[in-house]
Amino acid sequence: MPSHAEVAAKLLRDAAGFFQTVGEQNPSLKAQMDENANVFTQVAGLVESDPTGELQTGEAPAGGDDSGGGAA
């Protein structure tokens, strides 16, 4: 029986395929649809390789940081 992560990755890859098909049928949307497909494919890989991992966005964690810097 597949895990939740495996099912999620398959759904993401299927969605990527949908975006690619839409882009092929609509040249004016192709660039955006290809970008969407690429993101969905990358996230599918992340879900498979590290299902409980956290996405690194480069932003400070919620609640701010404790670095001591900032306005006084």
Secondary structure, 3 states (H helix, E strand, C coil): CCCHHHHHHHHHHHHHHHHHHHHHHCHHHHHHHHHHHHHHHHHHHHHHHCCCCCCCCCCCCCCCCCCCCCCC
